[in-house]
């Protein structure tokens, strides 16, 4: 049977976690947008000076005043796409490093538990060696390459397995960007 107070506490905890995730992602989204604005502002003036006269001469009379606006829209669109891509790359690097270290340290603990020493290379604790970092960073490089190769999205059949998580991620993006 259900205990109403336990259900209420569990739902309240889930809501708190949801609010924390949304708040954290909102800050990251704001940073991504700030990066996009910085990139756009840096490029806009240069493009206006270099390409503006050519674009103005190609337009019919009376439309020249739209050139700065159009260049602004163009630079903002490109900058937002670039900022999202850079943020995806930063996130991929971070998760690859963390995942590589988790896997290497888990493997090290498993080897210690099984009594495998590999000629003395495997110490009792990972703090006594750098082998976990070396293996972890190698795995991180492979993990980042894998993510980069597939455009930072899951390939088939992983995309089917991860569909619930991708749906949740899409919903989170919608919540923080609305």
C-alpha positions in Angstrom: 0.0 0.0 0.0 1.0 3.6 -0.5 1.8 5.8 2.4 0.6 9.3 1.4 3.2 11.2 3.3 6.0 9.2 1.7 4.5 9.8 -1.8 4.3 13.5 -1.0 7.9 13.6 0.2 9.1 11.8 -2.9 7.2 14.1 -5.3 8.5 17.1 -3.4 12.0 15.8 -3.7 11.6 15.2 -7.4 10.3 18.8 -7.9 13.3 20.2 -6.0 15.7 18.2 -8.2 13.8 19.4 -11.3 14.0 23.0 -10.1 17.7 22.7 -9.4 18.4 21.2 -12.8 16.4 23.9 -14.6 18.2 26.7 -12.6 21.6 25.2 -13.4 20.8 24.8 -17.1 19.4 28.3 -17.3 22.7 29.7 -16.1 24.6 27.6 -18.7 22.1 28.8 -21.4 22.7 32.4 -20.4 26.4 31.8 -20.7 26.0 30.3 -24.2 23.8 33.2 -25.3 26.4 35.7 -23.8 29.1 33.9 -25.8 26.9 34.2 -29.0 26.3 37.9 -28.4 30.1 38.5 -27.9 30.9 36.5 -31.1 28.2 38.4 -33.1 29.3 41.8 -31.9 32.9 41.0 -32.7 32.1 39.9 -36.3 29.3 42.4 -37.1 31.3 45.6 -37.4 34.0 43.9 -39.5 31.5 42.2 -41.9 29.7 45.5 -42.2 32.9 47.3 -43.1 34.2 44.6 -45.5 31.0 43.3 -47.1 28.6 46.2 -46.5 29.5 48.3 -49.5 29.3 45.4 -51.9 25.9 44.3 -50.5 24.6 47.9 -50.7 25.6 48.2 -54.3 23.9 44.9 -55.2 20.6 46.0 -53.6 17.9 48.2 -55.3 17.7 51.9 -54.3 16.0 52.4 -51.0 17.0 49.1 -49.5 20.5 50.1 -48.5 19.4 51.0 -44.9 18.5 47.3 -44.4 22.1 46.1 -44.9 23.2 46.7 -41.2 20.1 45.0 -40.0 20.5 42.0 -42.3 24.2 41.6 -41.4 23.2 41.8 -37.7 20.7 39.0 -38.1 23.1 37.0 -40.1 26.0 37.3 -37.6 23.6 36.6 -34.7 22.3 33.5 -36.3 25.8 32.2 -37.1 27.1 33.2 -33.7 24.2 31.3 -31.9 24.9 28.2 -33.9 28.6 28.4 -33.2 28.1 29.0 -29.5 25.7 26.0 -29.2 28.3 23.9 -31.1 31.1 25.1 -28.8 29.0 24.4 -25.7 28.3 20.9 -27.0 32.1 20.4 -27.5 32.9 21.7 -24.1 30.3 19.4 -22.5 31.6 16.5 -24.6 35.1 17.1 -23.4 34.0 17.4 -19.8 31.9 14.2 -19.9 34.6 12.3 -21.8 37.2 13.1 -19.1 34.9 12.3 -16.2 33.7 9.1 -17.9 37.2 8.0 -18.8 38.4 8.4 -15.2 35.4 6.6 -13.8 35.9 3.6 -16.1 39.7 3.4 -15.5 39.4 3.7 -11.7 36.6 1.1 -11.8 38.8 -1.3 -13.8 41.7 -0.7 -11.4 39.5 -1.6 -8.4 38.3 -4.7 -10.2 41.8 -5.8 -10.9 42.8 -5.2 -7.3 39.8 -7.1 -6.1 40.7 -10.1 -8.4 44.3 -9.9 -7.2 45.8 -9.0 -10.6 49.0 -7.1 -10.3 50.4 -7.0 -13.8 54.0 -7.2 -12.7 53.5 -4.6 -9.9 51.8 -2.0 -12.1 48.5 -2.3 -10.2 48.7 -0.7 -6.7 46.1 -1.2 -4.0 44.7 2.3 -4.4 44.5 4.5 -7.5 46.0 7.4 -5.5 49.4 5.6 -5.6 49.7 5.6 -9.4 49.0 7.6 -12.5 48.0 4.6 -14.5 44.3 5.4 -13.9 44.8 8.9 -15.3 46.8 7.6 -18.3 44.1 5.0 -19.1 41.3 7.5 -18.2 42.6 10.2 -20.5 43.1 7.7 -23.3 39.5 6.6 -22.9 38.5 10.2 -22.7 40.2 11.0 -26.0 38.4 8.0 -27.6 35.1 9.0 -26.1 35.4 12.6 -27.3 36.4 11.4 -30.8 33.4 9.1 -30.8 31.1 12.0 -29.8 32.7 14.4 -32.3 32.5 11.8 -35.1 28.7 11.4 -34.6 28.0 15.2 -34.3 27.5 15.0 -30.5 24.4 12.8 -30.9 23.9 9.2 -30.4 24.2 6.9 -33.4 21.8 4.0 -34.3 21.0 1.8 -32.3 22.0 3.9 -29.2 19.6 6.6 -30.3 16.7 4.2 -29.8 17.9 3.0 -26.4 18.5 6.6 -25.3 15.3 8.0 -26.8 13.7 8.6 -23.3 16.7 10.6 -22.2 16.9 12.5 -25.5 13.2 13.3 -25.1 13.8 14.6 -21.6 16.8 16.6 -22.8 14.7 18.2 -25.6 12.0 19.1 -23.0 14.6 20.6 -20.7 16.0 22.7 -23.6 12.5 23.9 -24.3 11.9 24.8 -20.6 15.1 26.8 -20.3 14.8 28.6 -23.6 11.2 29.6 -23.5 
